[in-house]
Amino acid sequence: MKAVIQRVLNASVSVDDKIVSAIQQGYCILLGVGSDDTPEDVTKLSNKILKLKLFDNAEQPWKSTIADIQGEILCVSQFTLHARVNKGAKPDFHRSMKGPEAIELYEQVVKTLGESLGSDKIKKGVFGAMMNVQLVNNGPVTILYDTKE
């Protein structure tokens, strides 16, 4: 499972020019489910997201978690994170998990994060849809995380 975790002041996702989800301060996470991912990857990724200290506290930078600041998460599926472009010009998506299985693992990540932070703190995109994601990066702070590394 691959994730691009961005610290944001706000973020939203639109489908067909209609905003379907929006958050204030927190993380905008682009999540790619790989063909070999399992529920263990869900646990590993969710735990990492919850433990990351990417926010400042009153005394020092890099001391607070998403829960500490009562932040929100916008989780957007992005199968292109597993694309390979080493050969030719067209992306190869064979390492991305297909439809129903990918949806299940993506939803498990959203559910796990919601159980820890509160379901009202977790928003999501529309799986498989063409989406427009808008965000205001804070920092910018962007972390790449791969559960297989």
C-alpha positions in Angstrom: 0.0 0.0 0.0 1.4 3.4 -0.9 0.3 6.7 0.5 1.2 10.3 -0.2 0.4 12.1 3.1 0.2 15.9 2.8 -0.2 18.2 5.7 -2.9 20.7 4.7 -4.7 23.8 5.9 -7.8 22.6 4.0 -8.6 20.2 1.1 -11.6 19.2 -1.0 -12.5 16.7 -3.6 -15.0 17.3 -6.4 -16.7 15.0 -8.9 -18.5 16.5 -11.9 -17.8 20.0 -10.5 -19.6 19.2 -7.2 -17.7 19.1 -3.9 -18.2 15.6 -2.4 -15.9 16.0 0.6 -13.9 18.8 2.3 -11.7 19.1 5.4 -10.0 21.8 7.3 -6.5 21.4 8.9 -5.2 17.8 8.8 -4.0 15.4 6.1 -4.9 14.9 2.5 -3.9 11.3 1.7 -3.6 9.9 -1.7 -3.9 6.1 -1.2 -2.8 3.4 -3.7 -3.8 -0.2 -3.1 -1.3 -2.7 -4.6 -2.1 -6.1 -6.1 -0.3 -7.8 -3.2 -1.7 -5.8 -0.4 -3.6 -7.5 2.5 -5.4 -6.5 5.7 -1.9 -6.4 7.4 -1.1 -3.4 5.1 -4.2 -1.7 6.2 -3.1 -2.0 9.9 0.4 -1.0 9.1 -0.6 2.1 7.1 -3.3 3.2 9.6 -1.0 2.9 12.5 1.7 4.9 10.8 -0.8 7.7 9.8 -2.0 7.9 13.4 1.5 8.0 15.0 3.1 10.4 12.6 4.1 13.7 14.3 3.9 16.2 11.5 2.4 19.0 13.4 3.9 21.6 15.8 2.9 22.0 19.4 3.3 25.2 21.5 6.9 24.5 22.2 8.4 22.6 19.3 7.9 21.5 15.7 7.2 17.9 14.8 5.7 17.0 18.2 1.9 16.5 17.5 -0.1 13.8 15.8 -3.3 14.3 13.8 -5.3 13.3 17.0 -3.4 15.8 19.1 -4.5 18.7 16.9 -8.0 17.2 16.4 -7.3 17.3 12.7 -9.3 15.8 9.8 -8.3 13.4 7.0 -9.3 13.5 3.4 -8.5 10.0 2.0 -8.5 9.8 -1.8 -8.0 6.5 -3.7 -5.3 6.8 -6.4 -4.4 3.6 -8.3 -1.8 5.4 -10.3 0.6 5.4 -7.3 1.5 1.8 -8.3 2.1 2.7 -12.0 5.4 1.7 -13.6 6.8 4.0 -16.3 10.3 2.4 -16.7 9.5 1.1 -20.2 7.9 3.2 -22.9 5.7 6.2 -22.4 2.4 4.6 -21.3 2.0 3.8 -17.6 1.7 0.1 -16.6 -0.9 -0.4 -13.9 -0.5 -4.1 -13.4 0.8 -3.6 -9.8 -2.5 -1.8 -8.8 -5.2 -4.0 -7.2 -8.3 -4.3 -9.2 -11.8 -3.0 -8.3 -13.7 -4.9 -5.6 -10.7 -6.1 -3.7 -9.1 -2.6 -3.8 -12.3 -0.9 -2.7 -12.5 -3.3 0.3 -9.0 -2.5 1.5 -9.4 1.3 0.9 -12.7 1.3 2.9 -10.9 -0.7 5.7 -8.3 2.1 5.9 -11.0 4.7 6.1 -12.9 2.7 8.8 -9.8 2.1 10.9 -8.8 5.8 10.9 -12.4 6.7 11.7 -12.5 4.3 14.7 -9.4 6.1 16.2 -10.2 9.7 15.3 -14.0 9.7 15.1 -15.9 9.0 11.9 -16.7 12.7 11.6 -12.9 13.4 11.2 -12.5 11.2 8.1 -13.7 12.2 4.6 -13.1 10.4 1.4 -13.2 10.7 -2.4 -15.3 8.6 -4.7 -13.5 5.4 -5.5 -12.8 4.9 -9.2 -14.2 8.3 -10.2 -12.4 11.1 -12.0 -11.9 13.6 -9.2 -10.5 17.1 -8.8 -8.6 17.4 -5.6 -7.9 20.9 -4.3 -5.7 21.6 -1.3 -3.6 24.2 0.5 -0.3 22.5 1.5 1.0 23.6 4.9 4.8 23.7 5.0 4.7 22.1 2.5 5.0 18.8 4.3 4.6 15.7 2.1 5.5 12.2 3.2 5.6 9.2 1.0 4.9 5.9 2.8 5.0 2.3 1.3 4.0 -0.5 3.6 6.3 -2.9 1.7 9.4 -0.9 2.5 
